[in-house]
Amino acid sequence: MSGITVHYFDIYGRADVIRMILHYAGAAFEDHKIQFQEWPQLKGSGFAEFSQLPIVDVDGHRLAQTQSISRYLCNKFGYGAAEGEETYWTESLCDLCEDIGSTITPLAFNKDFEGLSKVFTEKVPEWLRIIEARLDKNNGGSGYFVGNHPTRADFHVFAVLHNIIEKFHPETLEGHNKLRQWKVRFLNSSRTLKTFLETREPRDF
Ligand SMILES: N[C@@H](CCC(=O)N[C@@H](CS)C(=O)NCC(=O)O)C(=O)O
């Protein structure tokens, strides 16, 4: 079985960073959207090793766990971080993005607008400060987050900014000019990612 299939719910959620990596790379893949009502049966069938989504099939191998899938695909498509210190700079940013996603997405899913507003006031400004400082640390923010080519840090930060920060409270990005400019540059560097984001049907989260 050759080819790539992403299995996930019909939302952005955890799978979107994976979709973004694949589109950025210009890789063909099937985007299998699973309806929430289909999931209990599929889950009970042993379809997913960890009983959760996303799942990605790559050339006959079934992969699970978002961070591991992202790492695998980034290595496969040439977006791996260099060994040593660059691995740390990359992975720690991805860990922060995971913290941001796992704090905010459940609030959005449960339509907890009060909770969302509290997080955007109390936590997001500090998270954005840290992310922008990291960008600035690498060549003054003129390129990528780590080293001289895209790594998975770029994809995970991009997904957080695009699907979470800009979607719910875009004004929190005001004043973060380097971050905003980086995002535009990053998006413009892949026509396939840009087209995907501009032409797909919108989802709430
Ligand atoms: N650590 C896992 C967490 C996966 C996860 O929480 N998946 C959720 C959707 S975002 C899920 O499958 N929920 C349905 C269920 O647990 O039955 C990952 O990063 O992939």
PDBQT file of the ligand as one rigid body, heavy atoms in Angstrom, charges set to zero:
ROOT
HETATM    1  N1  LIG A 301      -1.582  12.449  22.356  1.00  0.00    +0.000 N 
HETATM    2  C1  LIG A 301      -2.528  12.263  21.277  1.00  0.00    +0.000 C 
HETATM    3  C2  LIG A 301      -3.872  12.819  21.698  1.00  0.00    +0.000 C 
HETATM    4  C3  LIG A 301      -4.913  12.520  20.636  1.00  0.00    +0.000 C 
HETATM    5  C4  LIG A 301      -6.283  13.019  21.006  1.00  0.00    +0.000 C 
HETATM    6  O1  LIG A 301      -6.526  13.573  22.085  1.00  0.00    +0.000 OA
HETATM    7  N2  LIG A 301      -7.196  12.791  20.067  1.00  0.00    +0.000 N 
HETATM    8  C5  LIG A 301      -8.574  13.167  20.250  1.00  0.00    +0.000 C 
HETATM    9  C6  LIG A 301      -9.000  14.170  19.177  1.00  0.00    +0.000 C 
HETATM   10  S1  LIG A 301      -7.999  15.614  19.183  1.00  0.00    +0.000 SA
HETATM   11  C7  LIG A 301      -9.435  11.936  20.078  1.00  0.00    +0.000 C 
HETATM   12  O2  LIG A 301      -9.104  11.025  19.337  1.00  0.00    +0.000 OA
HETATM   13  N3  LIG A 301     -10.592  11.917  20.764  1.00  0.00    +0.000 N 
HETATM   14  C8  LIG A 301     -11.542  10.835  20.650  1.00  0.00    +0.000 C 
HETATM   15  C9  LIG A 301     -11.309   9.786  21.707  1.00  0.00    +0.000 C 
HETATM   16  O3  LIG A 301     -10.426   9.929  22.572  1.00  0.00    +0.000 OA
HETATM   17  O4  LIG A 301     -12.066   8.810  21.676  1.00  0.00    +0.000 OA
HETATM   18  C10 LIG A 301      -2.012  12.964  20.009  1.00  0.00    +0.000 C 
HETATM   19  O5  LIG A 301      -1.314  13.981  20.161  1.00  0.00    +0.000 OA
HETATM   20  O6  LIG A 301      -2.277  12.509  18.907  1.00  0.00    +0.000 OA
ENDROOT
TORSDOF 0
